[in-house]
Amino acid sequence: MITRLLIFAAVWTLPLTAQAAQQPNILWIIFEDMSPDLSCYGNQAVSTPNIDNLASRGMRFNHVHTTGPACSPSRTALATGVFQTTLGAYHMRYSAALRPELPAPIKILPELMRDCGYHSGNIKKFPGLTTSGKDDWLFQTTQKSWDTKSWDTLISKKPFFGQVQFKESHRSFRHPTDQVKQDKIKLPPYYPDHPVARDDWTGYLADVMAADQYVGTILKELKTKGLDQNTIVIVFSDHGRPMPRGKNWLYDSGTHIPLVVYYPEGVAKPAKYKAGTINNDLISAIDLVAETVLMAGGNIPDWMQGRSFLRNDSTPREHLTTAVDRIGNIDSGSRAIRTKQFKYIRNHKTPASINECTTFYRRSKHPIYHLLNVMGERGLLTPEQEQMLEPMAKEELYDLSKDPYETVNLIGTPDYAEVHNELKIKLDSWIKQSKDKGLEKDSPEIVKHFHNYGVVNGKKLGKTIAEKRKAIEAHFNKEISMDLVSPIMTNDPPAAGKRVRQVAHEYKGTDVYHSLYLPTDWKPGGKYPLIVEYTGNKFPPGKGSGEVKDANLGFGMSGDQGFIWVAMPYVGKEGKQNAVTWWGDRQATIDYCKLNLPRICKQFGGDVDNVFICGFSRGAIGSSYIGLADDEIASLWKGMFTHDHFDGHRKWGYPESDRESAVVRLARLKGRPVLVSGMGSINVRDDFLKDHLDLARFTFLEVPTKTIYNIPEGKVYHPHTDMWMHRESKYRTQAREWLQAVLKEKRGN
């Protein structure tokens, strides 16, 4: 009898041992608050060689989104493969007593893996690394979760399913930033391009790079322990980056995550796994739960909403759905549906602007929150940035193929009415089909809890929030240090060192005028070269008025010595005032210059053989569009210098702004010298002027204004500025050297 039992036991044990040997280990490596800001996803500001290498040997997935844009709701779904809104566990920061029970028959992932014969662990002790061991589930359950939190214990029993989790890139950022490529950082347009924002972004990217080093450490540990040939490795994050309009929001910046899946050579692979490839299917993070169960040899339960994405019978999703509800002291409630091309967001609650919906906790941590407020109060934001301070819309629709940053809301646009209606219907269907409990009325207990939570945190963090705001304000209260300050225009008579308003007698009784500046070394009877300037458009983000009285470029170039400086007007269409935007009456503007420039030279000693035309922005274009409009006016100039923009580089909305017309105008220079400066001067050359370098003696000077000024600084509010030469820099030196060299030349044609 004993012999028969032993034989039976042996027969029963062998298949189990063989099965265990065949089952691969599965390891999730999870980072916090990380968008796909890795170099393998195209981010040039970081270096992430370990994840990049893993992706090159495995599969990288481009369109993976979490079900929620914050840790607890997202992790609740990742624990079960079921939407947090279906579970009824969706508010972030419930008290323990208010967390709902996990409904039957739903099981947590460790239990599902245990059913497949796996030993599970959420690691808090990993050799050489500090891990978080974070769960942060929003439900209560009596089910057994993890078998261990120790790495050594986990790998002693196989097959194993483990999670190694890191706080990177959750705030506060904690790693040196010297390896981040500052010049490659690309901020979304809804953030000010300001040192405060760049510093914050740099801290985040430094954490991303540190996360990559951790992956390298883990892969090395697997190899050292002989586990690398039988362990599937999966790298991803719990939701998007920890920035305003990222984390806590249903924009891609809040839900889009990286995902890399690697199968070693010794492990059998599902049909749709293709090593070294990139997958562009829409994938929900809960699909990773379903796929992991299949990796373990199990079956996807009927109650699970996640689906496979690597199997022969895997059906790609046509759309994804995401949700956000209460986050701390903010009573939010939004749902979104996303296809490959479109995103539709329905804000069931619109408590305030995006920026105002920053929780107390995040206000104490987020410098960009304060930067937006401070710059908004000073009128320094672009339209995209101002949206952050405007009331939330009830509905939002974005064409992601044209607007990847989701800044142009297409609700109400006739061409998108059909798409709007279609996505509304699909979202309503998902809410009903998924049994979304998040849209139900909160109980009085929940309302009270979150109200008290806000009161407590507001008091607790109030001082820190105020200090953070004060630190941002300090950037805007500094006095600017310049060696040049443009003189204020007065109505005084012309004199050395004065900038005065002059009205031609043809325009007496109107507000059409030019400004005249005689240098401090000017004396009657002398002979002086002359700079004629045309101003930029009115430009609120840079505090540019478009007015003659506020011109700066020519003064910066001259350095207040040796040159008469004249800012010419754009005569308004009715001839009553100067135009502050575009050209006004173009012919009248041309005639004004032809008539008054010779008068100024004759009266104040201007050297007609040494007259330069210059302009900033609109004026950079105008130097040619006005200054080379015909042979007569073109003959006035010895040379030209422009800053930011150039005639013909792009087509604008006025007549003859095309390249062919611009080339005709440039030909009137007849080979004379031109300095093309600005933040995009090399692009002007490569994109346009490279085919027309025979028309003038071009010099190109790339001017990175943000290396000259800590923008906004003093009166320099924007890198697009005509004040860049008011502070010493090597770029100013090069520009002035060009001017002096041309001045010494004999006048050409």
C-alpha positions, 0 to 999 in steps of 0.5 A, a space after each residue: 500500500 505504501 509503495 502504491 502511494 509513493 508511486 502515485 505521489 511521484 507521478 503527481 509531483 513530476 508534472 508540477 515540477 516540470 510545470 514550475 520549470 516551464 513557467 517564467 518568472 514575471 517582474 514588474 518595474 514600476 516608476 511613479 509619475 512618469 510620462 514617456 520622457 525616455 530617450 527611446 521615446 524621442 526625448 533628447 534631453 535625457 539619456 536612458 540607455 538601460 531602458 532603451 536597450 531593453 526596448 531594443 531587445 523587447 517591445 516598446 508600446 507607444 499608446 499606453 494610458 492608465 485608467 486614472 491620472 493619479 497614483 491611488 485610482 490608477 493602482 487600484 485598477 492595476 491591482 484588479 484589471 478593473 476600472 476604479 470607477 466600476 469597483 466604487 473605489 475612485 476618490 483619492 485620499 479616502 480615510 481607511 474607514 471609508 474605503 469600500 470593500 472589494 466586491 465579489 467575485 473580483 480578485 486582486 492580482 497576487 491572488 490570481 497569480 497564486 492560483 497560477 502557482 506563483 509566489 508573489 512579492 512587492 519588494 521593499 528590500 532590493 540589493 543596493 536600491 531603495 524601493 517603495 513597496 507601494 500599493 495605495 489601493 482604494 479598497 479594503 479586502 480580506 484577500 491575501 496580498 503579497 507573500 513577501 516584501 523581500 527580494 531574496 525570499 521572493 527569488 528563492 521560490 519559483 516561479 515568482 511574480 514580483 513588483 519592484 517600485 520606485 518613487 522616481 519621478 514623484 516629487 520631491 525630485 532628488 537627483 543631480 541635474 548636471 547630466 540633463 541636456 538643458 538645450 534639448 528641453 522642450 516645454 509644453 506651450 502651456 508652461 512659461 519658458 522661464 528658468 523656474 519652469 526649466 529648473 523644475 522640468 530639469 529636476 523631473 528629467 534627472 529623476 527619469 535618468 536615475 530611474 533608468 540606472 535602477 533598471 540597469 541595477 535590476 537587470 544586472 541582479 537578474 543576470 548575477 542570480 541566473 534569472 535573466 533567461 527565465 524572467 519576463 521584465 515589464 517596465 512602466 509607470 503608474 500615470 503621467 508626469 507630476 506637473 500642473 495639467 499633467 498628474 490629476 488631469 485627463 490630458 495625455 500628459 496625465 495618463 500617457 505612460 511608457 511601457 516596455 515588455 521583454 521576453 528572454 530568449 528561453 521563454 515561449 513567446 505569444 504570437 504578437 510579441 515581436 522582439 525589437 519592434 514598436 507597437 502602436 495599438 491603444 492599450 489600457 494599463 488594465 490590459 497589462 493585468 490581463 496579459 500578466 495572468 496569461 503570461 503565468 498560464 492562467 485565464 482572464 476572468 470574465 469579470 476582468 475589464 482588461 484584455 490581452 494585447 499580445 495573443 493571436 486572438 487579441 483585439 486592439 481597442 478602438 478607444 480608451 476611457 479614463 476617469 478622475 474624481 476627488 483628488 484631496 481637497 479638489 472636488 473634481 469629476 471628469 471622464 474622457 474617451 480617446 481614439 488614435 486621433 481624438 480626445 473628448 473630455 467631459 467635466 461633470 464638475 468644473 470647480 475652477 481653472 486648471 491651475 486653481 484646481 491644484 491641491 494644497 499639497 501640490 501648491 506646496 511642491 509645484 513652482 510652476 503653479 505659482 509661476 503661472 499665477 505671478 506671470 498671469 497677474 503681470 500680463 506675461 502669459 501667452 494665450 496657451 498659458 492663460 488657458 491654465 487660469 481660465 474657468 474649465 470648460 464643461 466639454 473639451 475636444 481635441 484633434 491630437 494629430 494636429 494638436 498633441 498638446 491639447 490646447 485648441 478646444 474644438 467644441 462648437 466647431 462645425 467641422 468636428 460636430 460629428 466627431 463630438 457627437 460620436 464620442 459623446 455617445 461612446 462615452 455614455 455607453 461606456 459609463 453605462 456598460 462599465 457601471 461607473 459609480 464615480 458619477 453617483 452622489 457622494 455620501 454625507 460622510 465622504 463629503 465631510 471627510 474631504 472637506 475636513 481633509 482640505 481644511 487640515 491640509 490648508 492650515 498645515 501647508 499654508 506657510 509653505 505655500 506662501 513661501 513658495 509663492 514669495 520665492 517665485 515673486 522674487 524673480 520678478 522683483 529684481 532690478 535689471 542690470 544693464 549697461 544700456 538703458 534706452 532714453 525716454 522720448 520727450 518733446 524737447 528740442 533735439 540735443 546731444 544725449 536726448 531722444 525727442 519726438 518729431 512731427 514732419 510738417 506734412 503731418 502737423 496736427 496728427 499723431 504721426 511722428 518719428 523719434 530722433 536721438 543725437 548721440 552723447 558725442 554729437 556736435 553741430 557741424 559734425 558728420 555722423 553715420 545714421 541708423 534708421 529703425 523700424 519697430 516690432 508689432 505690438 506684442 503683449 507677452 513681451 510688453 512690446 507696444 509697437 510704438 516708435 517711442 519704445 524702439 530699442 534695437 538701434 540704440 543697442 547697436 550704436 552703444 550711445 556713441 557715434 551714430 544718429 538714431 532715428 525710429 521711423 513710423 508706420 503711417 496709419 491708413 488714415 494718416 492720423 497716427 502711427 500703426 502699432 501692428 503691421 504696415 498701416 498705409 505702406 506707400 505712405 510709410 515708404 514716402 515718409 522715409 524718403 522725404 524725412 531721412 534726407 531732411 534729418 541728414 541735412 539738419 543734423 549732420 547725417 552721413 548719407 553714405 553711411 546710413 543703415 536700416 534695421 528692425 526687430 520682428 515686424 521691423 526685421 521684415 519691414 527693413 526689406 518690405 518697406 526699406 527695399 520696396 523700390 529702387 529709390 528707397 533701397 538706394 539710401 542704405 549702406 547696409 541692413 541688420 535684422 533681428 528675429 524674422 526676415 522678409 520672405 522666410 514665411 508667408 504672412 497675411 498681407 500682399 507680397 509676403 511670398 518668397 518670390 516677392 521678397 527675393 525681388 526686394 532683396 535683389 535691390 540691395 545689389 550685394 550690400 552687407 546684411 546681418 541676420 540675427 535672432 533666435 532662428 537666424 540659422 534656420 532663416 539661412 537654411 530654410 530660405 536664404 541659402 538659395 539666394 546668397 548672391 543677392 547680398 553679403 549675408 552674415 548670420 548671427 544666432 542669438 540665444 537671448 535666454 543665455 543673456 537674460 534670466 527671462 523675465 528680468 527687469 523689462 525683458 519679459 520674453 526672449 523675443 525682444 529688441 533689448 538683447 543688446 542692452 547687456 554685454 554679451 559676445 553676441 552683441 560684440 559680434 554684431 557691433 564688430 560687423 557694424 564697424 567693419 561695414 562702416 569702414 568700407 567704401 559705399 558700394 552700389 
